[in-house]
Structure formats: C-alpha cells, structure tokens
Amino acid sequence: MPRPRKRPAGAAGPEKKGQSEKRTKFENSGEASAKVANSSPQKTSVFKNCGRNLSNYWLMKSEPESRLDKGIDVKFSIEDLKAQPMQTACWDGVRNYQARNFLRAMKLEEEAFFYHSNCKEPGIVGLMKIVKEAYPDHTQFEKNSPHYDPSSKEDNPKWSMVDVQFIRMMKRFISLAELKTYHQSHKATGGPLKDMALFTRQRLSVQPLTQEEFDFILSLEEKEPS
C-alpha cells in the first residue's frame, strides 16, 4: 500500500463560501474527547455518543489545495485519490478521538462522500468506498510527519486509519452553500438534512450519514443547484 502524502482536513469552525474554515495542524481532541481515547470501536458506542442511528454511510473531508505543514504538503484531492495505484489510498492523519472512533466503526464496502474542505469552494465532489477496515495510522510514529504523536506507542497505538478506493465523481459538484440551504430549510420542515453532522458537528473531518441523508444528497445530482 503506497503512502501518499495526504491528510484529511483538521478541526475547524463552520465553513463559509468564500471564506473556508481555518484548520489546525491536528484535529483538536479536547478534554471531553480525551475521556473516550480508549473507547470501544464498536458502532453502538460510537453512535450513542453522537446521538445518531447506526450508519453505513460517511462523509470524509480532505484538503484539495496545497498547504505546507512541517515542510510537507498535506494536499489530497479526489484527483489525487484517482491517481493512486488501484485508485486506493490510506486515510491517515485523523487526530480527533470521535473522528477516529468513526474510522474504527467503518466496515468493508461502506460508501463515503469525498468532501473538499479548507478551500475556496468546499463541498462534495465524489464517492469512494472502504476497502480496508481500521488499522494503526503509521504517521503517528513518524517523527518527520505533521501527524507525529510522541505519546502514542506502537504496542498501544492511539490513532487509526482506513483504506479508501475511488468509485466515481459526482455528476455535479454539491457545494457546502447548497447543503446549508437545505439544512436550514429542513430544520423547519423536518426534511432529511435537518440533523446533518456537517452542520451540527462541523469540527469533525469524518462524519456519519444516515441512509436518508445519503440518498437525499445523491438525488441532488439530478437537480439544478438551488
């Protein structure tokens, strides 16, 4: 498995069109997250903490534009994923405990939206699937990596990653601004995106989606942008 220089987007506040969210080097875990550092990777505990039903769908953020961190370009776009051997790459660099637990909850063949973040126009650009379930993230042990964690031990690693494989590009780009319009409307009407984690848990780079959310977003491909 090649080790492309990639990293999912880190922690941040809400994104805005024209002024995308500012990222820190790692996803900030915070005191509350630290309490679940060694929590079970089972889906039941993961989703209980998030107050959501079990999920087989995901949204995963990554930065499509060049940004140096410790001299290393952390850019990784969907085009970079397509260019990898077998269009497959490891999803490394997650440094938030809840996001890590979501990675550990993923199962083979589950699908995820590839979301371009920390860029001029954030949004959903394509689909990928999980082709290897969670295993230790090698970057936590690499001293020259932006994601090095000296507190993590090889016999008890803190951080995990999965392997993902490109499925296809979206038929059209689904922007954050468009999703936000639906989210705000659905909060009033009880629509599918009323509780979407992209707006209720903005800081997470790995987020669960319900079947209803996933299907609704796919349906937007056939519609003109709102």
N, C-alpha and C positions, 0 to 999 in steps of 0.2 A: 504494500500500500504506500504510494508516494505521500510525502509530507509537504503539501503546498503551503506556502506562507499565507495563511488565511486566518481570519478570526471573525466570529460573529460580533455584531455591534455590542458595545458595552452598555452600562447603565446610563439613564438619562431621564429627563422630564419629557412632557408631551412634545411631539414634533409639530411643526407648523410649516405650511407651504412657504417656500422661500427662506425659511429660517429653520433648518432641521435641528434635531436635538443634539446637544453637545454631549460627547461621550467622554468617559474617563478611561484610564488605561485598563482597569478591570471593572467588572460589574460589582458594585458595592454590595456586600452581603448584609451589613448592618447587624445590630445586636440580635434582633428577632430571628434573622436568618441563621446566625451562628448557633442558635439553640437547636436547629434541626440539621446541623452539619453531618451527623451520623445517622440521620433518619433513614428508615427503610425506603428502598427504591420502588416498592410496590405501588401500583396505581391508586389503590384505595387510600393510602395515607397522603399521597401527593395531591390528589384532587380534593380530599377533605380539607386540606389547608387552603385551597383556592376557592372552596365553596362551589365547585362545579361538578357536573356528572363526568363519568369516565369518558375519555376521549380516544379516538383513533385517528385524529387529525391534528395538525400542528401548524404554527406559523413561526418561522425562524428568520431572524434578522442578520444581515451581513452588510458590510460597507463596500459599495462599488467604486468608491473614489480613493485615490492614493492618499495615505496618511502614514507618516513615519512614527514609529513608537520604538524607542531604543535603537534607532537606526534601521528598523525593519519595516517594510511596507506591509501594513495589515489589510490592504485592499483585497477583497474577494467578492467578485460579482457572479451573477449567474453565467455570464460568458466564460469566466474563469473555471467554473464547475464543468461546463460543457467541454472545455479544452483539456480536462484531466483524462488520463487513461481510463477507458470504460466509463467516462463521464461521472466518475466517482471520487469523493474526497472525504477526509475526516473532518468533522465539525468540532474543531478544538477551540480553546481559549475562553470557554464559559467559566466565569468566576463569581457566580451568584448561586447560593445554595438551592433556592427554589427552582431556578432555571436548570441547574444540574440535576435536580430530582426529576424534572420533566424529561430530561435526556434519558435518565435511568428507567423511566416508565415506558419509553418507546419500544415498540415491537416491530419485527421484520415486516416489510411491505406496507407499513403505515405511511400515509402521504402527508406532505407538508408543503405549504406555500413558501416560496423563496421571496423574502421581503428585502428590498434595497432600503437601507437606512443611513442616517447621517450623511445625506446628500441633498442636492438642490430639489429633487422631486422624489420623496420617499413613497414607496408603495409596493404592491405585489407584482412580480414580474414573471413568475413561473411556478412549476410544480416539480417536486422531487419526492423520493421515497427512501425509507430507512432500509439499508441493505446490510448493516451490522449493528447489533444492539450494543448497549453501553459497555465500554471498557476504559481502562485508565488513559487519561489525556497525557501524552508524552511531554507536552510543553511545560507542564508543571515542574518537571525535573531538569529542564534545560536552562542553564544559567544565563545564556545569551538571548533567551526568549522574552518578549514583553509579558508573557504569561507565567513566568517562573514564580513558584511559590516555595520558599525555603522551609515553610512549616509542614509541607506535605512530604510524606515518607513513602518510599517505594513498596514497603510491606503493608502500608495502610494509606493508599492514595486518596486525596480529598476530591479530586476532580475527574470527571468522566467525559467521554465524547462518544459520538456515534458516527457511522459512515453513511453518507447520503449519495444518492445517484439521481442525476438529471432525468426527468420524464419528458417535459415539454415546456415551451414558452407559453405564457398566457396568450389568448387570442388578441387581447389588447391589455395595455397597462391599467391596473386598478390602483389609483392614487390614494394616498392617505386622506387627502381632502375629500375625495368622493366617499370613502368609507366612513369618514367622520360625519358627513351629511346624513348618511343612512343611520348611523348610530344615534345621532341626536333625534332624528325622526322616530326611530324605533323605540327609544326610551319613552316617548309619549304614547305610541300606538301598541307597544308590546311586540314589535317585529323581531326578526331573527338576530339582529346585531345589537340589541338593547344592552346586553351584558358583555360584549366582546372585550376580551382581555387587552387588546391593542389600545383600548381607551381606559379600562379600569385598572390595568396592571402595566402601565406604559413602560416601566423601567426594565421589564423582563425581555431579554433577547430571544427566549424560547417560550412559546405560549401555546396553551391548548386551545383547540377549537371544537365546538360541538358539531354534530352532524348537520344540524340546521344552519349554523353559521357557515360551514364549509360549502354546503350546497347552494346557499344564497349567493356567496361570493362567486362561485363558479357560474351561476346564472347571469351575473353582471357582464360576463364576456360577450353575451349576445345582445346587450343593450348599449345604447349610446351613453357616454359619460353624463352623469347628472349635473 
